[in-house]
């Protein structure tokens, strides 16, 4: 598996090298940052959808974990 990871990393490195030679380092860096910003924005927007809407658009359902009731002996709001 480690050899496979190195092979993939080598291919990625080669691809990035070709792109940066063709378009320039700063243009490539700016495009990568813009793509990452877009991906994060999309993930943030989808995080607030309820499960029904997520099912309707084909996303996996998020299972809600029940919160554990934590009582402290100094907590007087019982």
Secondary structure, 3 states (H helix, E strand, C coil): CHHHHHHHHHHHHHHHHHHHHHHCHHHHHHHHHHHHHHHHHHHHHHHCCCHHHHHHCCCCCCCCCCCCCCCCCCCCCC
